[in-house]
Amino acid sequence: MTTTMIDDVTVTDTAPEPTAARPGVRPRWERPALAALLVLTAALYLWSLGSLGYGNQFYAAAVQAGTQDLRAWLFGSLDSANAITVDKPPASIWVMAAAGRIFGFNSWSMLVPQALMGVGSVGLLYAAVRRTNGPAAGLLAGTVLALTPVAALMFRYNNPDALLVLLLVVAAYAVVRAIDTNPTRWVALSGVALGFAFLTKLMQAFLVIPALAVVVLVATAGGVWTRVRNLLIGLAAMIASAGWYLLLVQRWPADARPYIGGSTDNSLLELAIGYNGLGRVLGGSGNPTRTPGGSGGPGGPGGAAFGGDPGFTRMFGEAFGTEISWLLPAAVIGLIAGAWFTRREMRTDRTRAALLLWGGWMVVTAGVLSYMKGIVHPYYTIALAPGVAGVIGVAVVELWRGRAYFASRLVLGLMLAATGVWSFVLLDRTPDWLPWLRWTVLVGAIAVAAVLIVGLDRRRSAALAVAGLLLGVAPTAAYTLETVIAAHSGGLPTSGSARGGSAMPRPPGGGQDQDATALEHLLTSTQTRWAAATVGSHTAGDLELKTGAAIMAIGGFSGGDDAPTPEQFQRYVADGQIRYFLVGQGFGGRKGPGGFRGGTDSAGNQISAWVKDNFASQTVDGVTVYDLQG
C-alpha cells in the first residue's frame, strides 16, 4: 500500500507497490524495451559519423598528438612536440587518444567513444530513475535524453562535453544507490566521478553538486552526523580524484611539459579559477563581460554562437531554445507540482529524493548558464539535458499513476499543452522546415490535454497516454533527427541543420576540403622538433591533422596566451627546433587567455613582427611561409 499527497488530502492506494520499491522485480516488457532504447540510441548516435570529419579540429589535433607522444597524451598537448595544451584538462583526450592508439587514429576511432558515452549516459539515467520511480519512468527519462537535440549533437562530437555528462550521470546514479544501501561507498564513488568530471571540464562539473549534496543529506539512511560524514567522505573522494592530477602538473618541471593553455601563470588551478572557471560566470579573465543588449565588451564575441544576452530568458532564446528547451516548460511545471505533492512525505521518500536530484540539477545548471556573463556557447546546455529528462520521467509517470485525481490530470494536461505551445514557437523559428509539424503538435497537444483533464475511462486511457507521449516527444525527436542528418564541423556546432558550424575563421590554405599539397610536402619533409609555428590553433590544427607533423600553436587556441614568450621562441629558432613560420588567420595575437582582450602587445604579435623583420617569405599554396633556417 502507498500513501500520497494530492492537494491537502491524504490518499491511500491499495494497488501493489511500484516496481521501484522492489528493484529486483522486473516486468516482462522491461528488458526488451530497454534493449530497444539502447540499440536505437546507438544507431542514432553512430549514424554517418564519418560525415563529421574531425569535428572540432582543436581537440582533434590534441587527440592525434596524444596518439603520437605519451607526454602529449598525459597533458593534452596541441602538438606532439608539447608546446602548449588545450584550454581544458585532458580527461576526454585520454579516452579518445587511447582509442586512437588501439585502433589507429582516424575520425571513427575518435568519435565512436563519444557516441558510446551517449549510450552509456542514456542507460545510466534509465537505471537511476528506475530505482526511484520504476521502469516506465526510467525508460521515459532515457528516451528524452536520447532525443534532446544538443545531446545528439555533442555525443557525436569530440568536445569534452560527452565525457562530462557521462561522469555526471555516474555521480547521480551513485547517489541514488546510496539511498538504498551502503551510502558511504556509493557517495564516495559519486565523489570520484565528480573529480574526474572536473578533469574533463573544470568547474562546470560542480553545477550538480548542490543537488547531489541535498539528496545525501536529506534522503539517505542514518542520523544527521552520519549523513554529514558521508557527504564529507564524498568531498574528500572528489578532491583526491582530481587533486592527484593537479599536483602532478604543479610538481612537473615547467620546462619539461607543455604550457597550460588558457592560464596566465602556466597553472591548471589558475585556469580552473580564472578563464575556464569563475571567469565564465562573472566575466573578465579573458571572458568579455556581456550585459543585456551589450556586445560583450571590447573585442568580445556576440551573437547566438556565444549565447546571446544573459538573463532569465536565455534558455528559451534564439541561441539556446532549440538546443534544450523543447520540454523545459513541462519539466518546470512537473517539478513545481511534484514538490507540492510530496511536501509532507517522509525524509527518505524516493519520489521526493528523485525530484530533489533531477530538479536541483536542472534549476542550478539552467540558472548558472542563463546568467553567465563570460563566454558561453549553446552546446554547454548538454549538461542540463539529464536534469530535464530526469524530471520529465519522474513527474509524468507519477502523475499518470495518480490520474484518478483531478489535480494530477490537470498538471499532466498543463505539461502537455505547454509542450505543444512552446514547440510551436520553436518550430515557427524555421517556418520552412516541416511546416505541418508545428500545427499538428499544437492542435493535437491541446486537444489531448483537454481530454486528459476531463478524464477518460480505463479502456481509452492507454490510447490517451500513447497520444500524449507521441505529441510530447515528436518535435524534439524531429529536430534531433535533423541534427543527426546534418554534417556539423568547427568549434561552435549547433543542433538542427548545419548552420554555420563554426564562427571561427578558416585557416589559410583551406580546411579539410581543400588541398595544399605543396605546403604539406614542405612540412612533412622537415627534421626539426616543430615543422612549423603559427599564431593560434586554427591553422596549426588543420595542418597537423593533414600531415601528422608537429605545428606549434603560438598562444594556444586564439593566440592570446604568452606561450612561448618572444625570448623563448627566438631560442627555439636559434637552436634549430622550428623550421617554418606560417602567417595564419584568426584571433591570433589578441592579448589574454583565450585571446579575447584585444591589444597589440601579445607574444604572438611580437613574434610575428620579429619573424617578418628577420626572415624572407614565400607563398606556398596561398600561405605566406617564412623559412626560419634559411
Order of alpha helices (4+ residues) and beta strands (2+ residues): beta-beta-alpha-alpha-alpha-alpha-alpha-alpha-alpha-alpha-alpha-alpha-alpha-alpha-alpha-alpha-alpha-alpha-alpha-alpha-alpha-alpha-alpha-alpha-beta-alpha-beta-alpha-beta-alpha-beta-beta
